[in-house]
């Protein structure tokens, strides 16, 4: 087993992850080792007119936790990025983070996301409180997405 997978599995047994799981905020869609380094989580979304009950987040966790995950919303049945028409819509942080017009939706536009952080060299100084570091866990990423999908800025999808 690779060290990054072992560290992710450790964090999936931590009370913070288990608390979010028990509350229905998120769940692991497949065992983490089944598709490593890709890990799939189902994230609950607030009920809105024409909205999904949950979104699947596919994260590439290579190098975890030293390197932040990178990921996108995923269509499990089609085994591809979620179609633009199904992406969450909203205002504020929802529209700024859950974008299909940046990197073709291949990554979330947030300092936690590895791909976004690598292409925005000024983010560590502009957003030091949101910078990924090895003290962060998968719960930080999941909590961020869950928070967006359950905020007043989230309007549904399509």
Beta strands, then each sheet from edge to edge (+ up, - down):
strand 1: 26-28
strand 2: 38-44
strand 3: 54-60
strand 4: 70-75
strand 5: 80-81
strand 6: 88-90
strand 7: 154-157
sheet 1: 1+ 2- 3+ 4- 5+
sheet 2: 6+ 7-
end
